[in-house]
Amino acid sequence: METPELSDIEKKIKKEEEQDIIDLGETLKRKIAENGGQFSETIPILPDGKLEIMDKDNNLKSLFAHRGRDNPEDLYRLAFKVQQKAPELVFTFARASEGQSISYTVQSPPKQTV
């Protein structure tokens, strides 16, 4: 059975999503460069399991978490997609023992010279 061709709208959406992932990777690379080789954030997890992406003034706490959508699993998937487009980025995740927050660190290891 053949899969139907994607409509023009679906193709456009897919292309925009791919570009968003590339842009996010570039943003993370800049943050890494600005922060001495790595960038890290801790994002609170609400009692319902969703990420708390807004601060008390209703501003985004984290562009990465915002793009990560609703929960830690979505954040893991986003990191995987970013790493597919920017394989030099290395993500590490850690959840607080009580499950009330998740931290991630992203770095780009220095290139080794031979």
C-alpha positions as CSV (number, residue, x, y, z in Angstrom):
1,M,0.0,0.0,0.0
2,E,1.4,3.4,-1.0
3,T,1.4,6.3,1.4
4,P,-0.4,9.3,0.1
5,E,1.7,12.3,-0.9
6,L,1.9,15.1,1.7
7,S,-0.3,18.0,0.8
8,D,1.4,21.3,0.2
9,I,0.3,22.6,3.6
10,E,1.7,19.5,5.4
11,K,5.0,19.9,3.5
12,K,5.2,23.6,4.5
13,I,4.5,22.7,8.2
14,K,7.1,20.0,8.2
15,K,9.7,22.3,6.6
16,E,8.9,25.0,9.2
17,E,9.2,22.5,12.0
18,E,12.6,21.3,10.7
19,Q,13.8,24.9,10.4
20,D,12.6,25.6,14.0
21,I,14.8,22.7,15.2
22,I,17.8,24.0,13.2
23,D,17.2,27.5,14.7
24,L,16.9,26.1,18.2
25,G,20.2,24.3,17.7
26,E,21.9,27.5,16.6
27,T,20.4,29.3,19.6
28,L,21.8,26.7,21.9
29,K,25.2,26.9,20.3
30,R,25.3,30.7,20.9
31,K,24.3,30.1,24.5
32,I,27.0,27.5,24.9
33,A,29.6,30.0,23.5
34,E,28.4,32.8,25.8
35,N,28.6,30.5,28.8
36,G,32.0,29.0,28.6
37,G,31.3,25.8,26.8
38,Q,28.0,24.6,28.2
39,F,24.5,25.8,29.0
40,S,22.2,24.5,31.7
41,E,18.7,25.2,32.9
42,T,16.4,23.7,35.6
43,I,12.7,23.6,34.8
44,P,10.1,23.0,37.5
45,I,7.6,20.2,37.0
46,L,4.1,21.0,38.1
47,P,2.0,18.5,40.1
48,D,0.1,17.5,36.9
49,G,3.5,16.5,35.3
50,K,3.7,19.4,32.9
51,L,6.7,21.7,32.6
52,E,6.4,25.1,34.2
53,I,7.5,27.2,31.3
54,M,6.2,30.6,32.5
55,D,7.6,32.8,35.3
56,K,5.5,34.8,37.8
57,D,5.4,37.7,35.3
58,N,4.0,35.4,32.6
59,N,7.3,35.5,30.6
60,L,8.8,32.4,29.1
61,K,11.4,30.8,31.4
62,S,13.1,28.9,28.7
63,L,12.8,28.8,24.9
64,F,14.0,25.2,24.9
65,A,11.4,24.1,27.5
66,H,8.7,26.1,25.6
67,R,9.6,24.2,22.4
68,G,9.7,21.0,24.5
69,R,6.0,21.3,24.9
70,D,4.2,19.7,27.8
71,N,6.3,17.3,29.8
72,P,9.8,15.9,30.3
73,E,9.3,13.2,27.7
74,D,8.6,15.9,25.1
75,L,11.7,17.7,26.2
76,Y,13.8,14.5,25.6
77,R,12.2,14.1,22.2
78,L,13.1,17.7,21.3
79,A,16.7,17.2,22.4
80,F,16.9,14.1,20.2
81,K,15.6,16.1,17.2
82,V,18.0,18.9,17.8
83,Q,20.9,16.5,18.2
84,Q,20.0,14.9,14.9
85,K,20.4,18.3,13.1
86,A,23.4,19.4,15.3
87,P,25.2,16.2,16.3
88,E,28.0,18.2,17.9
89,L,25.6,19.1,20.7
90,V,25.5,16.8,23.7
91,F,22.6,16.8,26.1
92,T,22.5,15.5,29.7
93,F,19.3,15.3,31.7
94,A,18.7,14.9,35.4
95,R,15.5,14.8,37.4
96,A,15.2,15.9,41.0
97,S,14.7,12.9,43.3
98,E,11.3,14.2,44.3
99,G,10.4,14.7,40.6
100,Q,9.7,18.4,41.1
101,S,12.2,19.6,38.4
102,I,14.3,18.5,35.5
103,S,17.7,19.9,34.6
104,Y,19.4,19.7,31.3
105,T,22.9,20.6,30.3
106,V,23.9,21.0,26.7
107,Q,27.5,21.3,25.6
108,S,29.6,21.1,22.5
109,P,32.8,19.2,23.3
110,P,35.9,20.9,21.9
111,K,37.2,19.5,18.7
112,Q,40.2,17.3,19.2
113,T,43.3,18.0,17.2
114,V,45.4,15.2,15.9
